[in-house]
Amino acid sequence: MVSVARVWDWLRQVPDPELPFVSVVDLGIVRELAWRGQQLAVALTPTYSGCPAQSAIAQAIECILRAHGVEDLRLETRLAPAWSSDWITARGREQLRAAGIAPPPKLVQIAAAVACPRCGSPRTDCVAAFGSTACKALYRCRECREPFDYFKPH
């Protein structure tokens, strides 16, 4: 039996299917890992309950854990509390920004404007409430004129 810390390291290698430059750990989808006797329990909270990537995420997690020799595995979906963009790690937020997606502010913060992830300008406009996926909105920067996705806080 390996340590839970080691399992967290393994799962940081599992990319989100829709945002492959961010791991499911850094997006806050993996909520809890615990050994229950000889069984490893992995609790997952999808970014929203209808997320089409849920099964792909579960399959990728199962594959990597089985590849590392975890035989007895239980994946649990937890819908309560609902996923929050506050669960995105600092590393995940930086990876979103580096990929040209404006990360959401912490819900306790009040964002005056969505800053452009390319040039940093706060002079941006929402072009569409939904971007490439339902969890993102489409924005455009008035300074560098580039469009970008904004990962909506929720």
VEXDREN-455179 format. One record per residue: residue in one letter; y, x negated, z of N, C-alpha, C in turn. Coordinates in steps of 0.1 Angstrom, whole numbers, padded with zeros to 4 digits, always signed. Layout:
N
aYXZYXZYXZ...
//
This chain:
154
m-0012-0008+0000+0000+0000+0000+0012-0009+0000v+0021-0006-0009+0034-0014-0010+0045-0008-0002s+0055-0015+0000+0067-0010+0008+0074+0000-0001v+0081+0009+0006+0090+0019+0000+0101+0012-0008a+0106+0001-0002+0117-0007-0009+0112-0012-0022r+0100-0016-0023+0094-0021-0036+0093-0010-0046v+0089+0002-0041+0088+0014-0050+0102+0017-0056w+0112+0017-0047+0126+0020-0052+0129+0010-0063d+0126-0003-0061+0128-0013-0072+0121-0009-0085w+0109-0005-0084+0102-0001-0096+0109+0011-0103l+0113+0021-0095+0119+0033-0101+0133+0030-0107r+0139+0019-0102+0152+0016-0108+0151+0011-0123q+0138+0009-0127+0135+0006-0141+0133+0018-0150v+0133+0030-0144+0131+0042-0152+0144+0048-0157p+0146+0047-0170+0159+0052-0175+0159+0067-0176d+0171+0073-0174+0173+0087-0177+0171+0089-0192p+0163+0099-0196+0161+0102-0210+0174+0105-0218e+0184+0111-0212+0196+0115-0219+0207+0104-0218l+0206+0096-0208+0215+0085-0205+0207+0072-0202p+0201+0067-0213+0191+0056-0210+0196+0043-0205f+0209+0042-0204+0216+0030-0198+0217+0031-0183v+0213+0042-0177+0214+0045-0162+0200+0049-0158s+0196+0043-0146+0182+0047-0141+0183+0061-0134v+0171+0067-0132+0170+0079-0125+0174+0077-0110v+0172+0065-0105+0176+0062-0092+0192+0061-0091d+0198+0055-0100+0213+0053-0100+0220+0066-0103l+0213+0076-0109+0219+0089-0111+0217+0098-0099g+0209+0094-0090+0206+0101-0077+0196+0112-0079i+0188+0111-0090+0177+0121-0092+0166+0119-0083v+0162+0107-0080+0152+0104-0070+0158+0105-0057r+0154+0115-0049+0160+0118-0036+0153+0111-0024e+0140+0110-0025+0132+0104-0014+0119+0099-0018l+0115+0088-0012+0102+0082-0013+0096+0081+0001a+0083+0085+0002+0076+0083+0015+0061+0083+0013w+0055+0074+0021+0041+0073+0021+0036+0084+0031r+0027+0092+0027+0021+0102+0036+0006+0099+0036g+0003+0091+0046-0011+0086+0046-0012+0076+0034q-0022+0078+0025-0024+0070+0014-0016+0076+0001q-0010+0087+0003-0003+0094-0008+0012+0090-0009l+0017+0087-0020+0031+0084-0022+0038+0097-0027a+0047+0102-0019+0055+0114-0022+0068+0110-0028v+0072+0115-0040+0084+0113-0046+0092+0126-0048a+0103+0127-0042+0111+0139-0043+0122+0137-0053l+0123+0147-0063+0132+0146-0074+0141+0158-0074t+0154+0156-0076+0163+0167-0078+0170+0166-0091p+0167+0175-0101+0173+0173-0114+0188+0176-0113t+0195+0170-0123+0210+0172-0123+0214+0187-0124y+0206+0195-0130+0207+0209-0129+0194+0215-0131s+0192+0227-0126+0178+0233-0125+0172+0235-0139g+0180+0237-0149+0175+0239-0162+0175+0227-0171c+0176+0215-0165+0176+0202-0172+0164+0201-0181p+0166+0199-0194+0154+0198-0203+0147+0184-0201a+0153+0175-0194+0146+0162-0193+0137+0161-0180q+0136+0172-0173+0129+0171-0160+0114+0166-0162s+0107+0172-0172+0093+0168-0174+0092+0153-0179a+0102+0149-0187+0101+0135-0192+0104+0125-0181i+0113+0129-0172+0116+0121-0160+0103+0119-0151a+0097+0131-0148+0085+0131-0140+0074+0122-0146q+0072+0124-0159+0062+0116-0167+0065+0101-0166a+0077+0097-0168+0081+0083-0168+0079+0077-0154i+0082+0085-0144+0080+0080-0130+0065+0079-0127e+0057+0088-0131+0043+0088-0129+0037+0076-0136c+0041+0073-0149+0036+0062-0157+0039+0049-0150i+0051+0047-0145+0054+0034-0140+0047+0031-0126l+0046+0042-0119+0039+0041-0106+0024+0038-0108r+0018+0045-0117+0004+0043-0120+0002+0029-0126a+0011+0024-0134+0010+0010-0139+0011+0000-0128h+0017+0003-0117+0018-0006-0105+0007-0003-0095g-0003+0005-0099-0015+0007-0091-0014+0018-0081v-0004+0027-0081-0003+0038-0072-0013+0049-0077e-0023+0051-0070-0033+0061-0074-0031+0075-0069d-0027+0076-0057-0025+0089-0051-0010+0092-0050l-0005+0101-0059+0009+0104-0061+0012+0118-0061r+0023+0122-0055+0027+0136-0055+0042+0136-0059l+0046+0143-0070+0059+0144-0074+0064+0158-0069e+0075+0159-0062+0080+0172-0057+0094+0174-0063t+0096+0186-0068+0110+0190-0073+0117+0197-0061r+0129+0192-0058+0137+0198-0048+0150+0203-0054l+0152+0216-0053+0164+0222-0059+0174+0225-0048a+0171+0223-0036+0181+0225-0025+0180+0213-0016p+0191+0207-0013+0204+0210-0018+0205+0206-0033a+0213+0213-0040+0215+0211-0055+0220+0197-0057w+0216+0191-0068+0221+0177-0071+0236+0177-0072s+0242+0166-0067+0256+0164-0067+0260+0151-0074s+0270+0151-0082+0275+0139-0088+0279+0129-0078d+0281+0133-0066+0283+0123-0055+0271+0114-0053w+0259+0118-0057+0247+0110-0055+0246+0099-0065i+0255+0098-0075+0254+0087-0084+0259+0075-0077t+0251+0064-0078+0254+0052-0071+0267+0045-0078a+0272+0035-0070+0283+0027-0076+0279+0020-0089r+0266+0015-0089+0261+0009-0101+0260+0019-0112g+0255+0031-0109+0254+0041-0119+0268+0045-0125r+0278+0046-0117+0291+0049-0121+0297+0038-0131e+0294+0026-0127+0298+0015-0136+0291+0015-0149q+0278+0018-0149+0270+0019-0161+0275+0030-0170l+0279+0041-0164+0285+0052-0172+0297+0047-0179r+0306+0041-0171+0319+0036-0176+0317+0026-0187a+0307+0017-0185+0305+0006-0195+0299+0012-0208a+0293+0024-0207+0287+0030-0219+0298+0040-0226g+0310+0040-0220+0320+0048-0226+0321+0062-0221i+0314+0065-0210+0314+0078-0204+0322+0077-0191a+0332+0086-0189+0340+0086-0177+0332+0091-0166p+0329+0083-0155+0322+0089-0144+0330+0099-0136p+0323+0108-0129+0330+0118-0122+0336+0112-0109p+0347+0117-0104+0351+0113-0091+0342+0118-0080k+0343+0112-0068+0336+0118-0057+0342+0132-0054l+0334+0142-0051+0339+0155-0049+0350+0156-0038v+0350+0147-0029+0360+0146-0018+0373+0141-0023q+0373+0135-0035+0385+0129-0041+0391+0140-0050i+0404+0140-0051+0410+0149-0061+0415+0141-0072a+0410+0143-0084+0413+0135-0095+0425+0142-0103a+0436+0135-0104+0448+0140-0111+0445+0140-0126a+0437+0131-0131+0435+0130-0145+0421+0122-0147v+0415+0125-0158+0403+0118-0162+0407+0105-0169a+0404+0094-0164+0409+0081-0170+0399+0077-0182c+0405+0072-0192+0397+0068-0204+0388+0056-0199p+0375+0057-0202+0366+0045-0198+0368+0033-0207r+0375+0035-0218+0377+0023-0227+0390+0015-0224c+0401+0023-0222+0414+0016-0220+0420+0018-0206g+0414+0028-0199+0418+0031-0185+0430+0040-0184s+0436+0045-0195+0447+0053-0195+0444+0067-0189p+0453+0072-0180+0451+0086-0175+0455+0097-0185r+0461+0092-0196+0466+0102-0206+0455+0107-0215t+0448+0117-0210+0436+0122-0217+0437+0137-0218d+0430+0142-0228+0429+0157-0230+0414+0161-0231c+0411+0173-0225+0398+0179-0226+0398+0185-0240v+0388+0181-0248+0387+0187-0262+0377+0198-0262a+0366+0197-0254+0356+0208-0253+0350+0207-0239a+0347+0219-0233+0341+0219-0220+0327+0213-0220f+0320+0213-0231+0307+0207-0232+0307+0196-0242g+0301+0185-0238+0300+0173-0247+0286+0173-0253s+0280+0161-0253+0267+0159-0259+0256+0165-0251t+0258+0168-0238+0249+0176-0230+0257+0185-0222a+0251+0195-0215+0258+0205-0207+0265+0199-0195c+0260+0187-0191+0266+0181-0179+0278+0173-0182k+0282+0172-0194+0294+0164-0198+0304+0172-0206a+0316+0168-0205+0327+0175-0213+0332+0164-0223l+0338+0169-0234+0343+0160-0244+0358+0158-0242y+0363+0146-0241+0377+0142-0239+0381+0133-0250r+0395+0132-0251+0401+0122-0260+0413+0116-0254c+0414+0103-0256+0425+0095-0250+0437+0096-0259r+0448+0098-0253+0461+0098-0261+0466+0084-0263e+0461+0074-0256+0466+0061-0258+0458+0054-0269c+0445+0052-0267+0437+0045-0277+0431+0055-0287r+0433+0068-0285+0429+0078-0294+0413+0080-0296e+0406+0073-0287+0391+0074-0288+0386+0086-0281p+0376+0093-0286+0369+0103-0279+0359+0097-0269f+0356+0105-0258+0346+0100-0248+0341+0112-0241d+0329+0110-0236+0323+0120-0227+0327+0118-0213y+0328+0129-0205+0332+0129-0191+0320+0135-0184f+0314+0128-0175+0303+0134-0167+0309+0143-0157k+0307+0156-0158+0314+0165-0149+0309+0165-0135p+0318+0165-0125+0314+0165-0111+0308+0179-0108h+0298+0179-0100+0292+0191-0094+0282+0188-0084
//
